[in-house]
């Protein structure tokens, strides 16, 4: 195996997105050809954005997007998102980089820019552009020059006053945004200036720039924790590339750029990740190749004793670090799968028998070892997990395999790996594929949930028919209205569910909180458990009062993990029960088609709804008379919690 002792982050790579493939030689021609046809334009823009692009490349893509908007082309499957930017620096260079980088993550981004140096004025004025444009989020991109900072070396009281004033300044801006709109705040923390005042004592001496910035950053983090807003950790970004490299005094003086333009692609990439994650675009499954990826060598040739996987051996320890990082990802809820060209028993042998292996079979949710091509195996993994291909990341040392998967399955993320396996983990981490804006206990339990589901599939194959299979599960379904405890998971499901989702409307955590208090809305969070384990929250429904006695089904989504168990019938039965209690005469539902939700095209028809019209874009309207509805719910125990009116527990 070829290795290199050089760091993957060479000086000429620090500003690059080195985990992405290099742009093709005909990149400019591909950009021009995007406008040749309005068909599939969103996919083509996403494809040309998915390279290691510099500032000029990003500007070119932003120009293409601007022309598509002028021509009023549809950009599906790119998801629209409007971002306002409040900054004490110029945003003329940043906005195009953000727009192009967002396309890489499946987002059709529009940027609303504030006037230079008008941060507080724009935040507090209800007539400012950032409110008239109704952004989905506001990026508060202040660097240390945008805060009222004054050094006071050694003066504890003055330092405390400065930190308080800075945090109050930020709070005024955030409160103004909350007062005049519903946008989420993405709050950027601070990078300390490079210059030191007392050398190595800077960090522990009150009143130095370094200690003030540290205190302010801690205050920003505390103020965001537990709110709907997000932290953009620019501090970590600047530390990764080097603080002296990040700052460019010359570019600040000339153009009021808050950091070196070298890092525009990196900065924009990290903002785009947060936006994409808000829209449910983060990945959920890491697929591991085995030979020379999880261990050194080829198990089929070298045998169990010959593979490199041991403490005290530089190459062996590199592969152990890959396994260790995979296990850490699993702890936070990322599914692990294997795709290897090998005989199954040979591929499993190290997991079962090698004393140095950290990964074991029980850590792998789906194990695909055969002689099929990687693309076929990844499709099989996707189908077995009921997860889209855009939830998958493939870690594979073989450049031929990586390129083939990118060509055949462009939805799958495939990081470029360096020659030296010591940098595999660093590269995978730098790719940011598993970005999160919330984290719940249910996220941590995700691998166990999916492994339980694999056992259910086995049980279903053994059962004589579907009815006996469902009965053997002894399912327990629990219905609750939206509440604070479930809010984060509800929001996550709303923004991540694509296949079993009738309207694919997206709501923020603040929107979900508002629904909890809305007297004209009826909400359900649905959980399912059975003899093989707890599936957690598996469905969300939002109904809105439309007229005096009609509930419009605004949102109805369900986790694909529970497909085939007729849970939707049980949910409808519950909706009917509550509709009768609220004197509702009719349900009005709609199906808004996307590239991903064909699965539920006939959902309402199967449940007894009748057609009520169709629009030119394929949106179908359905109605159900509450008095005439007949539902055959599956065998399960029904429990209810949190409803104002007590209702009896019903067992079907």
N, C-alpha and C positions, 0 to 999 in steps of 0.2 A: 504494500500500500504506500502510495506516495504521500509524504508529509512535508510540512514546512515549519521552521521554527519562528518565522516572522509573524508578528501580531496581525490579525485580520484588519485592525484599524490602523493602517498606515497613515502617514500625514496627509497623503493625497486622497484618503477615503473618509476623513473625519466628517465632511459635510455631505457625504453621499448616503444613499439608502442601499447599502452594500448587500443587503439580504435579497434585493430584487435583481432580476436579470438586466443586463445592459440593453439600452434601446437598439433596435435593429438599424442597419445602415440606411434603410429607406424610411426612417421615422418621419421625415418632413413630408414625403410623398403620402404616407399613410394618413397624416393629419389633413392634407389637402383632399384626400379621397373620401373623407368622412362625409363631406357635403354633397357627394355625387348622388346620393339617394337618401330619402327620408326613412327608408325601412331599416329597422335595427340600429338606428343611430346611437341610442344609449349604450348598447353593447359594444359598438365600435369605439366610442369615446372611452369607455371603461377599459377596453383592451389597450389602447395606445397610452393610457395613463398608468398602466401597471408595470412600469419599468423604473430603473434608477435614473430619474430625470433631474437635470439641473434647472437653474432659474429660466434660461431661455426656452427649454423644452416646455416648462410649465406655462410660461407666457403664451406660447403657441397654442397649447391646448385650451387655455382660457379664452383666447381669441376665437377658436373654433366654437366653443360653447356659446360665446356671445353671438356669433353668426347664426347658430341654430335657433337661438331665442328670437332673433330678429325675423327669421323665417317661420317662426311659430311651429317648429318641428316638435313632435312628441319625443320625450327623452326616456320613456320607460325602457328598461326596468329601473333606471336611476330614480331615487326617491327625492322629491323636492324638499329643500330645507333653506330657510332664510336666516342668515347670521348677521347681526349688527356688531360693529366693532367700535369700541370706545378706547381711545389710546392717546397718550401724551406725545406719541411719535407719529411719523408719517405712515400711512397704511397703503400708499399707492403701490408699493412693491409687494406688500404682504397679501393683499386681496386676490390678485391673479393666481398666486401660488396656492392659496387656500382653495380657490374654485377648482383648479386642476387636480390638486391632491384629493379633494373630496370625491371627484369622479372615480379615482382609483378604488375608493371604498363603497361605490355604488350610490353616491349622493350627488344630486343635481343642486349645487350650492349657489345661492345668490348672496352677495355681500352688500350690506348697507353700511356706509362709512359716515362717521361723524366728522365735523369740522376739526381741523388741527387745533389742539390745545383747548377744545371746548368740552371736555369730559363731563364736568359737573353740570355745566349749562345744559348739555344735551340730555343728561340723566334726569334732571329736575323739570325740564320743560315738557308739558304734555303735548305740545305741538311740534316737538322735534322729529326729525326724520326717522329716528330709531323706533318711535312709537307709531307714526303714520304708516310705516311699512309692515307693522305687526310681525316682528321677527320671532322665530322659534327660540332663539337663544341670543344672548348678548355676551360677546367676548370682552371682558374688562382687561385690556392689555396694557397695563401701566407698568413701566419699569421703575427703578428706584428714583429716577429724576421726576416721576409723576406724583411723588408723595412729598409732604412737607418734612423733609429730613434735614436735620442740622446736627453736626457732630458736637459732642461735649465730652471729650475724653476724660474718664475718671469721675464724672459727675453723675451719680446714680439717679438722683431726682430728675435732672434734666433729661437723662436718657429715657426714663419711664414716661415723662411727659411727651417726648418725641414719638415714642412707640404708640402711645394712646392717641395722639393727634393723627398719626398715619392710619391707624385702624378705624378711627372715627371718620376720616376722609373716605375710606373705602365703604364704610357702612352707609354713609349719606348717598353714595352712588347706587349701592344695591337697593336701598329702600326706595329711591326714586324710580328705579326700574320696576320694582314690585308694585309700586303705587299706580303706575301708569300702564302696565301691561302684564301679560302672563308669561313673559319670556324667562327661561332659565338663565342664570348668570354662570358663565364659565370664567372663573376668577384666576388670573395668572399670578403666581407668586413671584418673588424677586430674586434676581441674580445680583450678588454683591459686586461692587466695583473691584477691580484688581488691586488698586493702590492700597497699601497698608499704612497705618499711622504709627503703630508701636510693634510692628513685626509679628512675632509668634504670639504676642499677647493680645492681638486684635480681637480674637474670638471671645476672650474672657474679660476684656476690659470694657466696662460700660461706656457707651457714647461713641464708640468707633463705628464706622460704616458696617464692618463685618458683624459686630454684635447687635447693632440696630436691625440689620436685615434678618439676622437669625430670629430675633424676638418677634419681628413683624410677621415673618413666615409662619412661626408657631401660632401667632394670633389669627392669621388668615385661616390656617387649617382648623383651628378650634371653632371659628365662626361659621365654617362651612359644614362641619360634621353635624349630621342629623337634620340638615336642611335639604331642599330640592336642588340646590346649586352644586356646581362641580368645581373641583380644583384642577387647574392646568399646571403641572409641576415643571415649570421652566427651570427652576433651580437644579433639579436632577438632570435635565437636558444639558444645561451649561456645564455641569460637573462632568458629564460623560465625555464631552468633547474638549474640555479644558477651559477654564474661566478666561485666561488670557487670549485664547483663540476666539471665544464667543464674542467678546467685546471688540468693537472697532471704533476707537475715538475719531479716526479720520472720517468714517462714514456717518457718525453722529453729527460731526461738525458740518459736513457737506450736505447731507440729505436727511438728517434727523432719523436715521435708521437705528433702532435700539440695540441691534446686534449685527455682526458681520453678515453681509448678504450671502456669503458662502453657505450659511446655515438656514437660508429661507426654505429650501426643500424639506429639511429636517423639522423645522418649526411647524411648517404647514402640515406635514405628515402627522404630527402628534395632535394638532388641533382636529384634523380630519378624523382621526381615530375616535376621539371623544364624541364627535357629532355622529359618526357611524354607529357607535355603541348605543347612543341615545335612541337610534332608530333600529336597534336589535341586530346590528351587523357583526357583532363579535363572533369568533369561532368557538366551537364547543367540543371538538374532538381532535386529538393528536394521533395521527396514524404513523406508526414507526416501521421503517424498514429494519432489518436485523443485521445482516452481515455488513461489517464496517460502518454501522450506524449505532447499534446498541452494544455491539462488542467488536473487537478487532479481529479480522480474519474471516474465513468462510467456514461455517460450521460443517457443511457437507464435505469439504476437503480436509480441513485441519482437525476435525474431531473435537470432542469436548475438552480434551486436555490442551489442544493447540490454539484455541482462540485466546485473544489478549483481553484479559479482564481480571486484573489483580492489583491490589495495593502494592506500592513500591515499584511499579512499572509505569513509566510516564504515559505510554499509549493506553495501557489498561485503565489507568486512573481517569484518563480523558473520557473513556466510554462509561465508566462508573458515574462520572458527573452528569452524563446524558440521562442515565437511569435515575439518578437522584433528583434531577430537575423534573423529569416526567412524573415521578412520585409526588413531588411538591405540587405540580399542576393538578394531579388527581385529587389531592387533599382539598384543593379549592374548587373542585367540581368539574374539571376537564376530563372527558372520557378518553381512555387510552385504547387504541386498536393496533393490530399488527397486520401488515401486508408484506409477505415475503415470498419470493420464488424459491420454493423448496418443498420437500416432502414434509407433511404435517408433523410426523413423529420426530423427524430430525430437527425441525425448527423449534419444537417445544422442549427438546432435551435440555438445553441450558436453563430454561425456566424451572425445570423440575429437578435438575441434578447438579448444576454448577454451584459450588459453595460460595462463590463471590457474587453471584447474581443478586441484585437488589430487587429487580422486577420479578414477579412471580405470576403464574397463570391467573391467579385470582384478581390481579390488578388489571388484566386485559379484558375489556368488555366484549370485543369481537376479535377472533384470531383467524386470519385468512392466510394460510400457508399452502400454496399449490403452484402449478405451473402456468396459471393464467397471467395475462398482462396486468400491470399495476392499475390501469384505468378500470378494467373489469372488476378487480378486487375492491377498489375504492367504491365503485357503484354498489357492489354487494354489501359493503359495510354501511353505506348510506341507507340502503333499503332495510337492512336488519335493525338499524337504530331508529328508523323513521325520522332521520335528520336530512336536511338538504345538503347538497354537495358544498354549498357556500358556508357550511358549518365545519368543514374539514381542513386540516393542515397536514401535509405530508412531509415527514423528515426522512430524506433519502440521500445517501452519499453519492449516488450514481447520477452524473449529469445527463446521461441519455434517458434514464427513467424520469428524471425531473422534467426534462423538455417534453417528453411524450405526454406526461400527465397534463402539463400546461396546455399543450395543443388540443388534447382530446377532452379534457375537463377543465376549462378555464375558470370555473367557479371555485376550484380547490386552490388553496394557498400553498405554494411550494417554495420555501426559502432557498436561495442559493447558499451552498455550504462551502467553506474554505477547505483548503487541502489538509490543514491540521485539525484533527478532531478536538483538540483542546479548546477550540473556539466555536464548536457546534452550539453549545448552550448559550453563549453570548449572542450568537447570530439569531437563534430562535427567539430569545428574549427581546432583542432589538427590533424584531419584526412586529412586535406588539399585537399579535394575532388574538390574544385572549384578554384584551382590554376590558375593564369592567367599570361601570358607573354605580353599581350597587352590589352588595354581597349579602346573601341570606343563608340561614341554616339549610334551606332547601337546595341552594347551589352546592354546598359542600356534600350533600347527600346524593347528588345527581348520579355519580357512577354506580352507587348501590341500587338506585331506582332502575337504571337501565339494565343492570345485571339481573335484577329481579324480573324484569320484563322478558329477558332472554329465557328464564326458567318458565315463564308463562307460555312462551311460544312452544317450548318442549312439551309442556303439559297439554296444550291444545292439540298437538300432533298425536298425543297418546289417547286423548278423549275420543269417544265414539262419534260424537256430533257436537255442534256449537252449543246447543242448549245444555248438554251435560257438562261441557267444559265450563260454561259460565256459572252453572250451579256449583261446580266443584271449587270455584274461586271464593265463594261466600263473600261477595263484595259488600262493602259498606260505603255509601256515598253520603257526604256531609255538605249541606248548603248553608252559606252565611252571606249576609250583605257585606259590601266592602267595609273594611275597618282599618285602623292605623296599623295593626299587627300584620295584616296581609298586604299592605299598600305597596311595598317595594316589589314583592313577587307579582302582584297584579300588574303593575307597571311594566315589569320585565316581560311577562307573557304577552301583554298588549303590543309591545314593540318588537318581540322576537317571533311571534307566531305568524306564519305565512301560508301554510298549506291548508289547515283547517281553520280558516278565518274568513267569514262571510264578507266583510267590508274592508279589512286591513287598515282601519283607522288607527292612528297612533296618538297616544295621550301621555303627557308627562305625569310625574308623581304629584305635582300640584293640581293637575286636572283631575286625577283620581281622588285626591283629597276633597276637591270641590264637589265631586259626585256623591261622596259620602254624606254631604250636608244638603244636597239638592232635593227639595220635597217633590219635584216633578220627575225624578229619576228613580228607577228600581234597579238594583244591582245584585249580582250573584257572584260569589267566588265558590268554586266547587272543588272538593277534595275527594279522593278515592283511595280506599285501602282494601286489601284482600288477604287471603291466607299466606301469600308469598311476600307480603311487605306493604309498606305505605307508599303510594304513588305521589303523595303530596298534592299540591294544587294543580288541577288538570284542566279547568275550564273557567272562563270568565264571560259573563253576560251583562250587557248594559241596555236597559229599556228606558225610553224617554216618552213622557206624555205628549201625544200629538192629537190635540182636540180633547174633547171632554171625556171620552171613554175608549181611547185607542192608545195602545202602547206600540211605539215604533222601536223595533229591535236595532239599536244603533251598532252594537258590537256583539258578536257571538263567535267565540274561538275555543279551540280545544287542543290539548297536547296530542300529537300523533301517537304517543306511547300507548294510548288506550283505545286506539281504533279497533273496531270489530267487537266491542263489548256493549254496543247500543247505549252508551252513556247519554248520547244526545236525546234519546227518547225519555230517559229519566229526567234530564234537564227540562225538557218541554213540559213534562207532567208537573214539575215543580213550578214552572212559570204559570201554567194554567191555574194551579191552586192559588197562587198569590193574585193572579188577575181577577179571579172570582171574588176574593176578599176585598179588592179595590174597585169593584164594580166596573171592570174593564170588559168591553164587549168584543174587541177585535185586536189581533196582533197584525202589525204591518212590518214585513221584513224585506230586505233587499240583498241581492247578491251582486257585488261589484267585482267583475272578473279582473284577475291579474295573471301574470305568467306563472305564478306559483300556486294559485288556489283553485285550480280546476277540480280538485278532489271534492269540493263542496258545491259544485255547480247544481247538483240535483238535491241538495240538502233539504230545502223547504218542501219540495215535491214529495220526497220520501216520508216526510212528517205530516203530510195531509194538507199543506197550504195550497191555495189555488192561485193561478197566475193573475197578476193585476197590472200588467203592462211591461214594456221593455223600451229602453232607450237605445239610441244609435250606437253607443259605445259598448253595448252588450249588458249593461246593468239591467237586472231583472227584478221586478217587484212582485211580492207575494203577500197574500192575506190569509188569516185563519180566524174563523168565527169561534170564539171561546166556548159558546154553548154547544156547538156541534162537534168540537174536536174529540177525537178518539185516539188514545195513545196506548200502545202495548209496551210497558216498561220492562226491562230485564229483571231477573230475580236478584234483588239486592235489598239490604237494609238501608233505610233512609233516616238520616239524622239532620236536625236543624238546630242552628245556634245563632243567637244575636238578633232575631227578629222581634219587633215590638209586640206583635200579636202572637201569643202562644199557639202553636199548631201541634197536633199530635204526631208522634213518631209512627210512620207507616212502614210496614214490611210487605214487600211484594212477593 
